[in-house]
Amino acid sequence: MTGTLNKAVRMVAILNLAYFGIEFAVAVWIGSVSLFADSIDFLEDASVNLLILVALGWTVRNRARLGMALAGVLLIPALATLWTAWEKFNIPVPPAPVPLTLTAAGAILVNLSCALTLARYRHHSGSLTRAAFLSARNDVLANVAIIATGLVTAFVWNSAWPDIVIGLAIAVMNADAAREVFTAARREFAESQISN
């Protein structure tokens, strides 16, 4: 199972890194907080999956330690989004809805592929693969919200606020995933202490 898990994690890391570049470029081009948040999340997902690839052969205790560190990594997109949202408050120009929606649709395809690839491994290697699965699953939900933001901006309310609100919601979702991964890793670490 470890061989197929390695291949799956490697593929997920490559997909995330590739789409980070696309989404980040579009986010900067149209000035979107939600796309920026999601692009940083793609970079974070690529990093998490590369760390998982390295740590798969480690002991339960060391994987649990890395899991606790990854919980901190999961907070990075949330903090970056808060900064971007703060800047957007000062210049509340709505993002272009068509590139926003199309880029989020592409992100859904990438994240759904990653979530489906990782779903069968989410209980293998404890908090590490759980972190990767939760991140991919949350990203699909975030992308649906970004598409809705594009549609609302295009047809209902031409304002920066839908984009800011969804960007901040993505930050909250990332923070909750970080909490869940940290809790699982801490539990694994405690169990590894008892078994030794």
C-alpha positions in Angstrom: 0.0 0.0 0.0 2.9 2.3 0.7 4.0 2.2 -3.0 0.6 3.3 -4.3 0.3 5.9 -1.5 3.7 7.3 -2.6 2.5 7.6 -6.2 -0.8 9.2 -5.1 0.9 11.8 -2.8 3.5 12.6 -5.5 0.7 13.2 -8.1 -1.3 15.4 -5.7 1.8 17.4 -4.9 2.6 18.0 -8.6 -1.0 19.0 -9.4 -1.2 21.4 -6.5 2.1 23.1 -7.4 1.1 23.5 -11.0 -2.3 25.0 -10.3 -0.8 27.3 -7.6 1.1 29.1 -10.4 -2.0 29.5 -12.6 -4.3 30.6 -9.8 -1.8 33.0 -8.2 -1.2 34.7 -11.6 -5.0 35.1 -12.1 -5.5 36.3 -8.5 -2.9 39.1 -8.9 -4.2 40.0 -12.4 -7.8 40.5 -11.3 -7.2 41.5 -7.7 -9.1 38.6 -6.0 -8.8 37.9 -2.3 -10.6 34.5 -2.6 -8.4 33.3 -5.5 -5.3 34.6 -3.7 -6.3 32.6 -0.6 -7.0 29.5 -2.7 -3.7 29.9 -4.6 -1.7 30.1 -1.4 -3.6 27.0 -0.3 -2.5 25.2 -3.4 1.1 26.0 -2.5 0.6 24.8 1.1 -1.0 21.6 -0.2 2.0 20.9 -2.4 4.3 21.5 0.5 2.2 19.2 2.8 2.2 16.4 0.3 5.9 16.7 -0.3 6.5 16.5 3.5 4.2 13.4 3.6 6.2 11.8 0.9 9.4 12.2 2.9 7.8 11.1 6.2 5.9 7.9 5.2 8.7 5.6 6.4 9.1 7.3 9.8 8.0 6.0 13.1 4.5 6.9 14.4 6.0 9.3 17.0 8.0 11.2 14.3 5.0 11.3 12.0 2.9 12.7 14.8 5.5 15.4 15.4 5.5 16.3 11.8 1.7 16.3 11.9 1.7 18.9 14.6 4.1 21.0 12.6 1.9 20.6 9.5 -1.0 22.0 11.5 1.0 25.2 11.7 1.7 25.1 8.0 -2.1 24.9 7.4 -2.4 28.2 9.2 -0.2 30.0 6.6 -2.9 30.4 4.0 -5.3 31.8 6.6 -2.8 34.5 7.7 -1.9 35.4 4.1 -5.6 35.8 3.3 -6.2 38.1 6.3 -3.4 40.3 5.0 -4.8 40.3 1.5 -8.3 41.1 2.7 -6.9 44.0 4.8 -5.3 45.4 1.7 -8.6 44.9 -0.3 -10.5 46.9 2.4 -8.4 49.9 1.4 -9.1 49.6 -2.3 -12.5 47.7 -2.6 -12.5 47.0 -6.4 -14.5 43.9 -7.4 -12.5 41.2 -9.2 -13.4 40.4 -12.8 -16.1 37.8 -12.5 -15.4 35.7 -15.6 -11.7 34.9 -14.9 -12.6 34.4 -11.2 -15.3 31.8 -12.1 -13.3 30.0 -14.8 -10.2 29.8 -12.6 -12.2 28.4 -9.7 -13.8 25.9 -12.0 -10.3 24.7 -13.0 -9.4 24.5 -9.3 -12.4 22.4 -8.6 -11.2 19.8 -11.2 -7.7 19.7 -9.7 -8.9 19.6 -6.1 -11.6 17.0 -6.7 -9.1 14.8 -8.4 -6.7 15.2 -5.4 -9.5 14.5 -2.9 -10.7 11.4 -4.7 -7.1 10.2 -5.0 -6.4 10.7 -1.3 -9.8 9.5 0.0 -8.8 5.9 0.2 -5.6 6.7 2.1 -7.0 9.2 4.6 -6.7 6.7 7.5 -3.2 5.4 6.4 -0.2 7.0 8.2 -2.4 8.9 10.7 -2.5 12.6 10.8 -0.2 13.1 7.7 -2.5 11.6 5.1 -5.5 13.0 7.0 -4.1 16.5 6.6 -3.7 16.0 2.9 -7.2 14.6 2.5 -8.9 17.3 4.6 -7.0 20.0 2.7 -8.1 18.7 -0.7 -11.7 18.2 0.5 -11.9 21.7 2.0 -10.5 23.1 -1.3 -13.3 21.7 -3.3 -15.8 23.4 -1.0 -13.8 26.7 -1.3 -13.8 26.5 -5.1 -17.6 26.1 -5.2 -17.9 29.2 -3.0 -15.5 31.1 -5.3 -17.6 30.2 -8.4 -20.6 31.5 -6.5 -18.7 34.7 -5.8 -18.0 35.2 -9.5 -21.6 34.6 -10.3 -22.8 37.0 -7.6 -20.3 39.6 -8.7 -21.4 39.3 -12.3 -25.1 39.2 -11.9 -26.2 40.3 -8.5 -23.8 42.7 -6.7 -20.8 44.2 -8.5 -18.8 44.7 -5.3 -15.5 43.5 -3.7 -17.4 42.3 -0.7 -18.5 38.8 -1.9 -14.8 38.1 -2.8 -13.6 39.4 0.6 -16.2 37.4 2.5 -15.4 34.2 0.7 -11.7 34.8 1.1 -12.1 35.2 4.8 -14.3 32.1 5.0 -11.6 30.1 3.3 -9.2 31.4 6.0 -11.5 30.1 8.7 -11.8 26.7 7.0 -8.0 26.4 6.8 -7.7 27.3 10.5 -10.3 24.6 11.4 -8.4 22.0 9.3 -5.2 23.0 11.2 -7.0 22.5 14.5 -8.3 19.0 13.4 -4.8 17.9 12.2 -3.1 19.1 15.3 -5.6 17.3 17.5 -5.1 14.0 15.6 -1.3 14.4 15.7 -1.3 15.1 19.4 -3.4 12.1 20.0 -1.1 9.9 17.9 1.9 11.3 19.8 0.3 10.5 23.2 -0.5 7.0 22.0 3.1 6.4 20.8 4.3 7.5 24.2 2.1 5.0 26.0 3.1 2.1 23.7 6.8 2.7 24.4 
